[in-house]
Amino acid sequence: MGRLKISVTVTCNAALVLCDNILYLDITTYLLVDPHSSKHVVCEGTTALIALLEGTRLVVANVGDSRGVMCDGRGNAIPLSFDHKPQQMRERKRIKEAGGFITFNGVWRVAGILATSRALGDYPLKDKKLVIADPDILTFDLDDHKPQFLVLASDGLWDTFSNEEAVMPPINKMIKKQTVDEKKLDGYLVKRLATIKPY
């Protein structure tokens, strides 16, 4: 009997949605076992970013505002994913159709609470599907891009660096050498972060 082949895209989608459901069941069970535990645990959430290499094909799935960027053979920043933010037209429309709203309080937020429109967890906003765990999945032919390296990071990096800054020297030079001088990289990041003004 032959093996059933399931596409990587379908697998990524199913895995992230399943992960969100299992997380919900774990939290619900935890609260049933220990009813005196803090109820805030149900309110927490996270983002997800998966990059799978299948031959020369790269499949990237994301939920939330973690982001992937590829440095191609010419040093260009190629976005591998797009942040799920409430102010994006597609996300805003989906949220409004679900009966929700977005407001601006320093950043755009779903129901005035969450700064990302898709997440694992954040269950109070999932009752009406204001926040969902459905990933966007993009596929890239690496023969077309000749990548040097990928940067997969959370909003902690992306709130400070643009895609282009994340792949530029001296970071690019260090990574090309195949060895990263952590002290030099730390020094560069500290200097760069010192120039950023807080919200």
N, C-alpha and C positions, 0 to 999 in steps of 0.2 A: 504494500500500500504506500503511495507517495505521500510526501510531507505536504501539509497545507501551508501555502505561502501567504502571509498576510503582509500588506504593505507597511513600510515604516511609518508612513503618514497616519494610517489608521491606528497603528500600535501606539504612537505618541499621543494621539487624541484620546484613545481609550485609557491609556495609563494615567494621564493627568486628571481626567474626570473621575476615574476609579480612585486615585489617590485622594481627591477631595472628598469623595463619599466615605472612604475608609477613615479618614481623619475625623469626619463628622461623627461616625459611629463610635470611634475611640473616645471622643470628647463626651458624647452622650452617655456612654457606658461609665466613664470616669465620674460624671456628675451623679449618676444613679447609685454607684457604689459609695460615693462620699458626698452626700447632699450638702454637707457643711463647707465643701470646698468653694473656692472663689468662683463666682459665676462669670467673671471677666474672661476666663479661659475660652469661652465660646466666642468671644468677640475678636480674638486674635486671628491674624492671617499672614500669608506669605506669598511671594511670587515664585515662579518656576521658569527655568530656562534649560532646555535640553538640546545638545548638539550631537547628532549621530552621524558617523562616517560609514558609508556603504560603498566601498570601491572608490570611485572618484565623485560620488554624489554625497553632498552634505545636506542633512535634513535638520532644520532648526525649529523647535516648538517653544513658544513662550506664552506665559500667562502673567499679566501684570507689567511692571516697569523694570524688570531685569532685562538687559539688552546684550545682544551679540554683535560684534563688529569684526570683519575680516580685513587684514592688511594684505592687499593683493600684491602681485609681483612688481608693481610700479610704486608701491608705497601708498596707494589710495585706500581710504576708509570705505569699505563696502558694508552697509547695514545688513545684518543677518536677521534682524527682528525689529519690530516697531512697538514702542511702549503703548500700553493700554491706559490712556488717560481720559477722564470724563469729558474734557473739552473737545475731544476729537469728534467730528461730525457723526461718524458711524456709531461711536459709543454713546454720544449724547442722544441720538435718535433712539437707540435701543433702550436706554435708561428711561427716557420720556414715555416710550410705548409701554414700558412695564409699570408706568404710574409713578415714576420717581422724578427727582429733580437734581440739578447740580448747582452749587453755589461757589462763590469765590471768597476764600478766607486765607490770603497769602498764596494759595494755589487753588485750583479748581478741585472740588470734592463732591463725591456722590452723597446725596442726602446731607450735605454739610459735614460729612464724617471722613470718608476714605478718599485719598488722593490718587488711587488707581481704580480702574473700572472692572478689572478682572483679577481674581486672586484665588488661591487655595485657602480655605477657611473664611473668616469674616462672615460667619453664618447669619447674623441678624439682618444683613443686607441681601441675603440670598432668598429669603422667603418669597419675595415678589420678583426675583431675578434681576434686582438692580445691579448686583455684582454677580458675575458668572465665572466658572472655571474653564470655559471652553478655550483651548489654545488657538493661536494663529500658527500655521505651519508653513514654512517656506523651504523650498528645495533649490540647491545650487549645484551646478556642474563645475567642479573644481578645475577641470581642464580649461575652462573659460577664464578663470581668475588667477591661476598660479599663486595660491596663497602663501604668504610668509608665516603668518601666525593668526590666531583668533584671540579676541578679548571677550570673555564672557564675564559679566559683572552685574552687580545690583545697582540700585539708584544711588548708593553711596558714592560710587565712582562717577556715574553719569550726571549727577546733580552738580558736579564740579568740572568734569571734562567733557568736551564735545567728542564726537566720533573721531574727528580728524586729530584732535590733541592726543587721544588715546593711542594712536598709531604713529605719532611723529617722534623724531629724535628728541631726547636721548633714549627714550624707551625703545624705539625701533632699533637703534644701534645695539643696545644691550641684548635684545632678544635675538637679533640676527646672529650674534656670536654664539648662540646656544647656551650661554651661561649668563646669568644675571648677577651683576655686582649689586647685592642688596643694599649696601651702604650708599652707593651712588644713586640707586633708584629711590631709596628713602629720602635722601637729601633733595633730589629733584621734586619729589611729591610734596615734601614739607615746604619748599620754596614756592611751589605752585599753589598750594593750599593757602599760604600766607597772603597771596594776592587776591583771594576770593573774599568778597563781602558777604556776610551772612544775610539771610532773608530780611 
